[in-house]
Amino acid sequence: MSSSPIQLHNFIGGRFVPPSNDKYFESPNPSDGSTNALVPDSTDSDVDAAVSAAATAFEAWRNTSREARSKILLKIADLLERRIDEFAEAESRDQGKPVSLARMVDIPRAVHNFRFFASAVLHMTEKSTEMDGVSINYVQKYPVGVAALISPWNLPLYLATWKLAPAIASGCTSVLKPSEFTSVTCYLLCDILNQAGLPHGVVNMVFGTGPSAGAPLVSHPKVRLISFTGGTVTGQHIARTAAPLFKKLSLELGGKNANVIFADAEYEKCLATTINSSFRNQGEICLCGSRIFVERSLYPKFLADLKARTEALVVGHPSDPATQIGALISKQHLEKVMGYVALAQQEGGTIETGGTLVTNIQNGANGFYMRPTIITGLTHLSRCAQEEIFGPVVTVIPFDTEADVVEWTNSTQYGLSASVWTSDLKRAVRVSGQLEVGTVWVNQWMVRDLNLPFGGVKGSGVGREGAPYSWDFFCEERAVMLAL
């Protein structure tokens, strides 16, 4: 059974404060539809207070040594790690993901984000050159200022800390607005920030909706840079607002990722990984491989085995250790995803398995559940193979030639990631080099080296995250030339 709703407050200048209008809205528990949290319905006045606190804290924080910043980040990581179970359970209630996934992946990755950037900041390097007998030249990196950080609902703490950690490490101050659907773990993190000794105002959090809190944060004149992860349409709105104000932008947006499977793929590893990349976190990950292209000679066997494995997946209450597929984020999102299932049939597709609501979940009768779904019989240009569904729905399409599958992979407006499965090294390199995406996995999925650039091309966004790329975003560069 669900516990009583938790009432959140904004975190401004190291203190928890109610919204200026004293208004809150209900955020549901996806597992049963009950109210999980009361979220501040913050407005521009709350945003202004948070930005002012960040601006006030900036001068002292920018002059704090890298070593001191690193120690605070490590302390945050240690304190969060001690509370993994508590945070995992809160994340599961808030988002609908299996608690086992939150415990094994989401919260440990948040811990790692702090530790990674705590180490990386100590190894930041700048360029230097010498002009013979004339000048010694070097580059200074310095923090930009107040950053607006806007994080999504699918991996709430995981992706919020992916922004917070480098902002803190670089010497910026920030205002974080988590998704209004999943604010709880970010709220819980605020207490840890204070315990770790982070100076007040370095990190502030304002909770609320995009129009009421996100929009004034993006347009605030004291906000110098914006890091946003979320949908492409929202990213376009942010870009239109930020461009005339010359704010730095990092936008990690939508994806419609291809999973390209050649007949010589290592079969069992490919099949098991495809199940994971299709349906992990209910398919609510921007990197999920929702378009599966299979070489025609392998297609019948692969489809049959994929269908059997999919039908064996356990859809259940997120708190059940046996659950593999939890609840979708909201009733509205569930209806949207089911709408694509209906659209697939209208487009001439076949529902091989799934495509139905699940209503017999113990303690979850009013939750937002559906069976993982495989669709065949569509072309690569169908809407279901072109548009981001962001749910447990995949299309499986056979291909005949390498040229065809490269063209089909590149045929969408998105360019976030792709996976290529083959035992032919030359083909792996050749195909990878033709894909219009920011990340290519070969014979694997979701392996993340945080030193590599992460981001998309085309409609999947602009900018890159990860060390050293996060330093390029959160810092400006100054060229200094010393006469000899």
LINNORZI-V960058 format. One record per pair of residues at least 24 apart in sequence whose C-alpha atoms are under 6 Angstrom apart, sorted by the first residue. I is the first residue (numbers start at 1). J is the second residue. D is the distance in Angstrom with one decimal. If there is no record, write none. Layout:
# LINNORZI-V960058
[[I;J;D] [I;J;D]]
This chain:
# LINNORZI-V960058
[[5;35;5.9] [5;36;4.7] [5;37;4.7] [6;37;4.7] [7;37;5.7] [7;38;4.6] [8;39;5.4] [10;205;5.8] [10;206;5.0] [11;204;5.3] [11;205;4.9] [12;50;5.3] [12;204;4.9] [13;53;5.3] [13;200;4.9] [13;201;4.1] [14;200;4.4] [14;201;5.9] [27;181;6.0] [29;93;5.6] [29;94;5.5] [30;96;5.1] [30;327;5.7] [30;329;5.5] [30;330;5.9] [30;367;5.5] [30;368;5.9] [31;96;5.7] [31;327;5.5] [31;364;5.5] [31;367;4.5] [32;364;4.4] [32;366;4.7] [32;367;3.9] [33;366;5.3] [33;367;5.2] [40;207;5.6] [40;208;5.7] [41;208;4.8] [42;208;5.1] [42;213;5.6] [43;212;5.0] [43;213;5.1] [44;216;5.5] [47;217;6.0] [50;204;6.0] [53;201;5.0] [54;173;5.4] [54;174;5.9] [54;201;4.8] [54;202;5.7] [57;201;5.3] [57;202;5.8] [58;173;5.7] [61;171;5.8] [62;171;4.5] [69;169;5.8] [70;118;4.3] [73;114;5.5] [73;118;5.5] [74;115;5.6] [75;196;5.4] [76;196;5.5] [77;111;4.9] [77;114;5.6] [94;182;5.5] [95;329;5.7] [96;326;5.7] [96;327;4.7] [97;281;5.7] [97;318;5.7] [97;326;5.0] [98;318;4.0] [98;326;5.4] [99;318;5.6] [99;319;5.5] [106;158;5.4] [110;158;4.7] [110;161;5.8] [113;162;5.8] [114;165;5.3] [117;166;5.9] [134;483;5.9] [134;484;5.3] [135;482;5.3] [135;483;4.4] [135;484;5.1] [136;481;5.9] [136;482;5.2] [137;480;5.6] [137;481;4.3] [138;480;5.4] [139;478;5.6] [139;479;4.7] [140;477;5.6] [140;478;5.0] [141;475;5.8] [141;476;5.6] [141;477;4.6] [142;475;5.1] [142;476;5.4] [143;170;5.9] [143;171;5.4] [143;172;5.4] [143;474;5.9] [143;475;4.3] [144;474;5.9] [144;475;5.1] [144;476;5.7] [145;172;5.2] [146;173;5.0] [146;174;5.2] [146;223;5.1] [146;224;5.7] [147;174;4.5] [147;223;5.8] [147;225;4.9] [147;226;5.8] [148;174;5.8] [148;175;5.1] [148;226;4.7] [149;176;4.6] [149;227;5.0] [150;176;5.9] [150;177;4.9] [150;178;5.8] [150;228;4.8] [151;178;4.9] [151;179;6.0] [151;229;5.4] [152;179;5.2] [152;229;5.9] [152;230;5.5] [153;179;5.3] [153;182;5.3] [154;284;5.9] [173;202;4.5] [173;203;5.9] [174;203;5.1] [175;204;4.7] [175;205;5.4] [176;205;4.7] [177;205;5.9] [177;206;5.2] [177;207;5.7] [180;208;5.3] [180;209;5.5] [225;249;5.9] [229;253;5.8] [250;462;5.8] [250;463;4.9] [251;461;4.9] [251;462;5.2] [252;455;5.9] [252;461;5.0] [253;460;4.6] [253;461;5.1] [254;460;5.1] [255;286;5.5] [255;414;5.4] [255;416;5.4] [255;460;5.9] [256;388;5.5] [257;289;4.8] [257;290;5.9] [257;417;5.5] [257;418;5.3] [258;289;5.4] [258;291;4.7] [258;292;5.9] [258;409;5.8] [258;418;4.9] [259;289;5.4] [259;292;4.7] [259;418;5.9] [259;419;4.7] [260;293;4.9] [260;419;5.9] [260;420;4.8] [261;294;4.8] [261;421;4.8] [262;295;5.1] [262;421;5.9] [262;422;5.4] [263;295;5.7] [263;298;5.4] [264;422;5.4] [264;423;5.7] [265;421;5.2] [265;422;4.2] [265;423;5.5] [279;392;5.2] [282;325;5.6] [282;391;5.8] [282;392;5.1] [283;390;5.9] [283;391;4.3] [283;392;4.4] [284;390;5.0] [284;391;5.2] [290;394;4.5] [291;394;5.9] [291;395;5.2] [292;396;4.7] [293;396;5.9] [293;397;5.0] [293;398;5.6] [294;398;4.8] [295;398;5.6] [295;399;5.0] [295;400;5.9] [296;398;5.0] [296;399;5.5] [296;400;5.8] [316;361;5.9] [327;368;5.1] [327;369;4.8] [328;368;5.4] [331;368;5.8] [349;376;5.6] [349;377;4.6] [349;378;5.2] [350;375;5.6] [350;376;5.2] [350;377;5.8] [351;375;4.8] [386;412;5.6] [410;436;5.9] [413;459;5.4] [414;458;5.6] [414;459;4.7] [414;460;5.1] [415;456;5.4] [415;457;4.8] [415;458;5.7] [415;460;5.4] [416;456;4.2] [416;460;5.5]]
